Amino acid sequence: MDQPLDVQPKSSDAKPSEVDDFRISAPAEVLALLKQLADGQVRLNLAGSRGDMYTTTLWAIDPARGTISFAGDADDGPLQALVESEDAVAVAYLDSVKLQFDATGLVIVHGGRDTVINCALPREVFRFQRRNGFRVRPLLRSTPTARLRHPMLPDMAVSLRVLDISIGGCALFLPDDVPPLQPGITINNVQLDLDMDTRIIAALRLQHVTSIHPESRGVRLGCEMVNPSGEVLRALQRYIDQTQKRQRMMKV
Protein backbone atom coordinates (compact mmCIF):
# COMPACT_ATOMS: atom_id res chain seq x y z
CA MET A 1 0.00 0.00 0.00
CA ASP A 2 1.24 3.45 -0.87
CA GLN A 3 1.19 5.69 2.16
CA PRO A 4 -0.58 9.07 1.83
CA LEU A 5 1.67 11.87 0.70
CA ASP A 6 1.87 13.29 4.19
CA VAL A 7 4.67 15.62 5.19
CA GLN A 8 6.54 14.42 8.26
CA PRO A 9 7.60 16.95 10.93
CA LYS A 10 10.56 19.05 9.84
CA SER A 11 13.83 17.65 11.05
CA SER A 12 14.39 20.57 13.41
CA ASP A 13 11.04 19.92 15.14
CA ALA A 14 10.95 16.13 15.38
CA LYS A 15 12.22 14.22 18.35
CA PRO A 16 15.53 12.43 17.58
CA SER A 17 14.23 9.11 18.93
CA GLU A 18 11.35 9.21 16.41
CA VAL A 19 13.36 9.81 13.25
CA ASP A 20 16.95 8.68 13.82
CA ASP A 21 16.27 5.33 12.17
CA PHE A 22 15.29 7.15 8.99
CA ARG A 23 17.89 9.94 8.99
CA ILE A 24 20.66 10.08 6.38
CA SER A 25 23.19 12.74 7.37
CA ALA A 26 26.53 11.60 5.91
CA PRO A 27 27.31 14.19 3.18
CA ALA A 28 28.32 11.56 0.62
CA GLU A 29 25.07 9.62 1.15
CA VAL A 30 22.95 12.77 0.99
CA LEU A 31 24.60 13.77 -2.30
CA ALA A 32 24.16 10.26 -3.70
CA LEU A 33 20.41 10.32 -3.02
CA LEU A 34 20.03 13.80 -4.49
CA LYS A 35 21.99 12.73 -7.57
CA GLN A 36 19.60 9.81 -8.09
CA LEU A 37 16.67 12.22 -8.01
CA ALA A 38 18.36 14.58 -10.47
CA ASP A 39 19.64 11.91 -12.87
CA GLY A 40 16.27 10.15 -12.95
CA GLN A 41 14.32 13.40 -13.30
CA VAL A 42 12.13 12.10 -10.50
CA ARG A 43 9.12 14.28 -9.84
CA LEU A 44 8.90 15.69 -6.35
CA ASN A 45 6.53 17.92 -4.42
CA LEU A 46 7.58 21.06 -2.57
CA ALA A 47 5.15 21.69 0.30
CA GLY A 48 5.25 25.17 1.84
CA SER A 49 4.55 25.99 5.45
CA ARG A 50 1.31 27.72 4.43
CA GLY A 51 -0.01 24.74 2.52
CA ASP A 52 1.25 25.72 -0.94
CA MET A 53 2.30 22.80 -3.16
CA TYR A 54 4.47 22.76 -6.28
CA THR A 55 5.48 19.75 -8.40
CA THR A 56 8.92 19.92 -10.01
CA THR A 57 12.20 18.06 -10.55
CA LEU A 58 15.67 18.48 -9.11
CA TRP A 59 17.62 20.36 -11.81
CA ALA A 60 21.14 20.82 -10.38
CA ILE A 61 23.29 20.18 -7.30
CA ASP A 62 26.16 22.52 -6.37
CA PRO A 63 28.04 21.20 -3.31
CA ALA A 64 30.70 23.93 -3.60
CA ARG A 65 28.11 26.67 -3.15
CA GLY A 66 25.94 24.60 -0.86
CA THR A 67 22.86 24.92 -3.04
CA ILE A 68 20.47 22.83 -5.09
CA SER A 69 18.14 23.98 -7.87
CA PHE A 70 14.67 22.88 -8.90
CA ALA A 71 13.09 23.42 -12.31
CA GLY A 72 10.55 26.25 -12.27
CA ASP A 73 8.16 28.42 -14.23
CA ALA A 74 8.34 32.12 -13.43
CA ASP A 75 4.72 32.66 -14.49
CA ASP A 76 3.34 29.90 -12.27
CA GLY A 77 1.15 31.32 -9.48
CA PRO A 78 1.62 28.39 -7.03
CA LEU A 79 5.40 28.73 -7.39
CA GLN A 80 5.28 32.40 -6.47
CA ALA A 81 3.17 31.61 -3.41
CA LEU A 82 5.54 28.82 -2.40
CA VAL A 83 8.67 30.97 -2.65
CA GLU A 84 7.07 33.67 -0.52
CA SER A 85 7.04 31.18 2.37
CA GLU A 86 10.84 30.76 1.89
CA ASP A 87 10.92 27.32 3.54
CA ALA A 88 9.38 24.09 2.29
CA VAL A 89 9.65 20.34 2.61
CA ALA A 90 10.55 18.32 -0.49
CA VAL A 91 8.98 14.86 -0.89
CA ALA A 92 9.84 12.37 -3.61
CA TYR A 93 9.49 8.63 -4.18
CA LEU A 94 12.51 6.62 -5.26
CA ASP A 95 12.08 2.90 -5.79
CA SER A 96 10.51 1.52 -2.58
CA VAL A 97 11.04 4.48 -0.25
CA LYS A 98 9.84 8.01 0.31
CA LEU A 99 12.60 10.63 0.48
CA GLN A 100 12.04 13.86 2.38
CA PHE A 101 14.26 16.85 3.12
CA ASP A 102 13.98 20.51 4.07
CA ALA A 103 14.19 23.09 1.27
CA THR A 104 15.19 26.30 3.05
CA GLY A 105 15.76 29.78 1.66
CA LEU A 106 13.78 29.32 -1.55
CA VAL A 107 14.49 31.94 -4.19
CA ILE A 108 13.64 32.20 -7.90
CA VAL A 109 16.62 32.71 -10.23
CA HIS A 110 16.20 33.75 -13.87
CA GLY A 111 18.86 32.80 -16.39
CA GLY A 112 18.09 33.42 -20.04
CA ARG A 113 15.15 31.26 -21.00
CA ASP A 114 15.46 29.09 -17.88
CA THR A 115 13.97 29.69 -14.46
CA VAL A 116 15.09 27.71 -11.43
CA ILE A 117 14.32 27.70 -7.73
CA ASN A 118 17.43 27.70 -5.56
CA CYS A 119 17.61 26.62 -1.94
CA ALA A 120 20.19 25.45 0.56
CA LEU A 121 21.74 22.02 0.08
CA PRO A 122 20.03 19.84 2.70
CA ARG A 123 22.24 18.56 5.50
CA GLU A 124 20.08 15.47 5.95
CA VAL A 125 17.54 13.37 4.08
CA PHE A 126 14.92 11.10 5.60
CA ARG A 127 14.05 7.75 4.05
CA PHE A 128 10.61 6.39 4.93
CA GLN A 129 9.42 3.00 3.76
CA ARG A 130 6.34 3.56 1.64
CA ARG A 131 4.93 0.06 1.29
CA ASN A 132 3.38 -1.83 4.16
CA GLY A 133 1.16 -4.14 2.15
CA PHE A 134 2.06 -6.98 -0.19
CA ARG A 135 1.99 -5.79 -3.76
CA VAL A 136 1.70 -8.03 -6.81
CA ARG A 137 2.33 -7.41 -10.47
CA PRO A 138 -0.22 -8.85 -12.90
CA LEU A 139 0.74 -11.97 -14.79
CA LEU A 140 2.26 -11.35 -18.21
CA ARG A 141 -0.67 -12.95 -20.04
CA SER A 142 -3.22 -10.70 -18.33
CA THR A 143 -3.78 -7.02 -19.00
CA PRO A 144 -5.60 -5.44 -16.02
CA THR A 145 -6.93 -1.98 -16.76
CA ALA A 146 -8.37 0.98 -14.90
CA ARG A 147 -11.20 2.74 -16.71
CA LEU A 148 -12.00 6.28 -15.63
CA ARG A 149 -13.00 9.78 -16.66
CA HIS A 150 -10.12 12.24 -16.78
CA PRO A 151 -10.63 14.52 -13.73
CA MET A 152 -9.71 17.66 -15.68
CA LEU A 153 -11.54 16.63 -18.87
CA PRO A 154 -14.73 14.78 -17.83
CA ASP A 155 -15.68 14.07 -21.46
CA MET A 156 -12.47 12.08 -21.92
CA ALA A 157 -12.71 8.37 -21.12
CA VAL A 158 -9.31 6.88 -20.25
CA SER A 159 -8.16 3.29 -19.99
CA LEU A 160 -4.86 2.88 -18.10
CA ARG A 161 -2.74 -0.22 -17.59
CA VAL A 162 -2.44 -1.48 -14.00
CA LEU A 163 1.26 -1.92 -13.19
CA ASP A 164 0.83 -3.43 -9.72
CA ILE A 165 -1.74 -3.59 -6.94
CA SER A 166 -1.99 -4.17 -3.20
CA ILE A 167 -4.85 -4.38 -0.73
CA GLY A 168 -4.82 -0.61 -0.31
CA GLY A 169 -3.48 0.90 -3.50
CA CYS A 170 -2.30 0.46 -7.06
CA ALA A 171 0.06 1.89 -9.66
CA LEU A 172 -1.20 2.91 -13.09
CA PHE A 173 0.68 3.75 -16.28
CA LEU A 174 -0.18 7.15 -17.78
CA PRO A 175 1.05 7.48 -21.41
CA ASP A 176 2.58 10.72 -22.63
CA ASP A 177 -0.35 11.29 -25.02
CA VAL A 178 -2.85 11.55 -22.13
CA PRO A 179 -3.13 14.93 -20.33
CA PRO A 180 -1.18 14.84 -17.04
CA LEU A 181 -2.67 14.41 -13.58
CA GLN A 182 -1.57 16.27 -10.47
CA PRO A 183 -0.85 14.61 -7.09
CA GLY A 184 -3.54 15.12 -4.48
CA ILE A 185 -6.60 14.73 -6.70
CA THR A 186 -9.25 12.06 -6.02
CA ILE A 187 -10.67 10.14 -8.97
CA ASN A 188 -14.11 8.68 -8.31
CA ASN A 189 -15.80 5.68 -9.91
CA VAL A 190 -12.65 4.04 -11.25
CA GLN A 191 -13.43 0.62 -12.72
CA LEU A 192 -10.59 -1.84 -12.17
CA ASP A 193 -10.81 -4.87 -14.48
CA LEU A 194 -8.17 -7.17 -12.99
CA ASP A 195 -9.14 -10.51 -14.56
CA MET A 196 -12.19 -12.39 -15.86
CA ASP A 197 -13.53 -12.80 -12.32
CA THR A 198 -12.47 -9.54 -10.68
CA ARG A 199 -14.01 -6.20 -11.48
CA ILE A 200 -14.27 -3.54 -8.79
CA ILE A 201 -15.34 0.09 -8.57
CA ALA A 202 -13.30 2.34 -6.28
CA ALA A 203 -12.17 5.90 -5.65
CA LEU A 204 -8.43 6.51 -6.05
CA ARG A 205 -6.38 9.33 -4.58
CA LEU A 206 -3.29 10.15 -6.64
CA GLN A 207 -0.37 10.25 -4.20
CA HIS A 208 2.62 10.70 -6.52
CA VAL A 209 3.73 10.77 -10.13
CA THR A 210 7.13 9.26 -10.98
CA SER A 211 9.12 8.78 -14.15
CA ILE A 212 9.89 5.20 -15.16
CA HIS A 213 12.46 5.52 -17.95
CA PRO A 214 12.57 7.59 -21.14
CA GLU A 215 11.69 4.66 -23.41
CA SER A 216 8.43 4.02 -21.54
CA ARG A 217 6.81 7.17 -22.96
CA GLY A 218 4.80 7.71 -19.81
CA VAL A 219 4.78 8.00 -16.02
CA ARG A 220 3.76 5.90 -13.04
CA LEU A 221 0.77 7.02 -10.99
CA GLY A 222 0.89 5.82 -7.38
CA CYS A 223 -2.68 5.69 -6.06
CA GLU A 224 -4.31 5.00 -2.71
CA MET A 225 -7.80 3.51 -2.48
CA VAL A 226 -10.18 5.81 -0.66
CA ASN A 227 -12.45 4.10 1.89
CA PRO A 228 -12.82 0.81 -0.02
CA SER A 229 -15.84 -1.28 0.96
CA GLY A 230 -15.55 -4.70 2.55
CA GLU A 231 -16.64 -6.27 -0.73
CA VAL A 232 -13.88 -4.48 -2.62
CA LEU A 233 -11.25 -5.51 -0.06
CA ARG A 234 -12.34 -9.15 -0.22
CA ALA A 235 -12.21 -9.13 -4.02
CA LEU A 236 -8.73 -7.59 -3.94
CA GLN A 237 -7.49 -10.13 -1.42
CA ARG A 238 -8.79 -13.02 -3.55
CA TYR A 239 -7.10 -11.55 -6.64
CA ILE A 240 -3.79 -11.06 -4.82
CA ASP A 241 -3.89 -14.58 -3.36
CA GLN A 242 -4.67 -16.15 -6.74
CA THR A 243 -1.96 -14.13 -8.51
CA GLN A 244 0.61 -15.20 -5.90
CA LYS A 245 -0.35 -18.86 -6.34
CA ARG A 246 -0.08 -18.67 -10.12
CA GLN A 247 3.28 -16.91 -9.92
CA ARG A 248 4.63 -19.64 -7.63
CA MET A 249 3.35 -22.36 -9.98
CA MET A 250 5.09 -20.70 -12.93
CA LYS A 251 8.41 -20.79 -11.05
CA VAL A 252 8.24 -24.52 -10.37
Number of C-alpha atoms within 10 A of each C-alpha: 20 27 18 15 19 9 13 15 11 13 18 8 8 12 11 11 7 9 15 13 11 14 18 17 15 12 13 10 13 19 20 12 15 20 16 13 21 18 12 17 18 19 20 24 21 27 22 21 13 12 11 17 20 22 21 20 20 23 18 18 19 12 12 7 9 12 17 21 24 21 17 23 16 15 9 10 10 14 21 17 16 22 22 16 18 15 21 26 20 22 24 24 25 19 11 12 15 18 22 26 25 23 23 19 17 20 19 20 14 13 8 6 5 11 17 20 22 23 22 20 23 19 14 18 23 22 21 18 15 18 16 12 14 11 19 18 17 20 15 6 6 10 14 23 21 21 17 20 17 17 16 12 9 10 9 13 11 14 19 19 18 22 18 17 25 23 24 23 24 24 26 22 22 22 15 11 8 12 12 14 15 15 20 14 14 17 18 15 14 17 17 21 18 20 14 8 10 14 17 18 17 17 18 22 21 25 22 25 26 19 17 16 13 10 6 13 13 18 19 19 24 26 28 26 21 15 12 18 12 9 10 17 17 13 17 21 15 15 22 20 13 12 16 17 11 12 15 10 9 9 6 5
